[in-house]
């Protein structure tokens, strides 16, 4: 998780100096005495602040100001990260930092030169050091990684993210249909995100061609999102987003609304006790040509909880359920309700590749609205490549 961890010899990684001694000849004078004591598990940490512990056990490699040191200075082939860089330091939740500090680099698919501190420093000491590191990003504009809640299929989260998501859906009754969507999200600045969505669809039509399938690309959407308020202490984040859907798809194949559609919505996320969460999204779709598409309001709620397969550092499983509602803004139109139980799980050790499987079922007005099996693959590309962290 942490983009530069492939360059990182570890969170609180002064201790890797000792590991380096095991594989290369380095004068013993270059190994900080405090780091040796930490590695031996004999350092006295009682009553010391996070700042003091950082200076005594980490500054030799990360610098007294937390900006890191060059590889040429350390004697390693990679430098240490800059903890004052908010774009780097704010993205990951405390749990990920502490996991690597406690268990070592391999627990998240990083270098084994990052040793496990769990036997040398107590968890309270690691928390205190992390608390000091958190102060090195001096801007409060950056939402903390704890607010990056799990992604549901339809309820868009409020956290600005760097992700690529491929979603595939298929009907389970009636006319055979398949749909897919490629989403690319890019964060810029502390609170902003740009998004591109490219949908595809296909359906089986009797008597159409040798295969009976017709389909193609749908309407491309371009979006902007901004987190307008956030609080790690309260566990809340609120965002506003705007989107324009362009009529680029094949209208005859049923893959386009045939008009430009403007969409605006708000997203809200709330951390709940026991690793649970709630997310809400509500907005409107406003087509330019209302003869081709109707105005529509929608609101969505997702509730879930994350479990660790091997506590406290293993694979993450997140079962959740979404309740979806949509209503055309015309007199007498009903509210269409759907429910989507689903489960998201991490695929690799670094946990920046995830998969989710869900089942969307209409609760009313079921004619022409079959249930759908949904699957997505998510790549948090800021944290590494597709082949990293296995």
Helices and strands as residue ranges (DSSP letters): G 3-7, G 13-15, H 16-23, G 28-30, H 33-40, H 50-57, H 59-62, H 71-74, H 86-89, H 94-103, G 105-108, H 123-134, G 145-147, E 163-171, E 177-188, E 192-204, E 213-217, E 221-231, E 236-245, E 261-272, E 276-287, E 296-308, E 316-328, E 336-346, E 353-362, E 372-379, G 381-383
